[in-house]
């Protein structure tokens, strides 16, 4: 199975107010998450929402520009957060 890449779709995360979004559901969820003002996202890539974390990791430059710390966890054991945000 080929690796999934959202590099082209990630550009739509930069759309501003008044712009119309068209794209994959996971990108829409990511866009909504970013618009909610989140500043830290940690998760396990094997979790049911693993594609969300894949998108955020792939959009690292945009996440840094927005001041959002994204962290992948080594397992799915519940703990908050994966480590202390910087």
Buried (B, 14 or more C-beta within 10 A) or exposed (E): EEEEEBEEBBEBBEEEEEEEEEBBEBBBBBBEBBEEEBEBBBBBBEEEEBBBBBBBBBBEEBBEEBEBBBBBBEEEEEEEEBEEEE
